[in-house]
Amino acid sequence: GDLLPADGVLIQGNDLKIDESALTGESDHVRKSLDKDPLLLSGTHVMEGSGRMVVTAVGVNSQSGIIFTLLGATGDGEDGGDGKG
């Protein structure tokens, strides 16, 4: 299970199956192909196969980054750690 570090679009794949449970909660592995469901999301794990992708988003612009931002877990220290804000 290699961790995908960025969001991207699959451009070449060989029997690629991804564990998206970190984002969706779904425990089944998702088959990715060029024809059907070519989107790969950061924070997910490659369980089988191999592939190449074109990176479309990283960091706070990726799907996992957006989720962390919405949850207020960016870790940028804006509130100074004193809970005031």
Helices and strands as residue ranges (DSSP letters): E 2-3, E 7-19, H 21-24, E 30-32, E 39-40, E 45-57, G 59-61, H 63-70
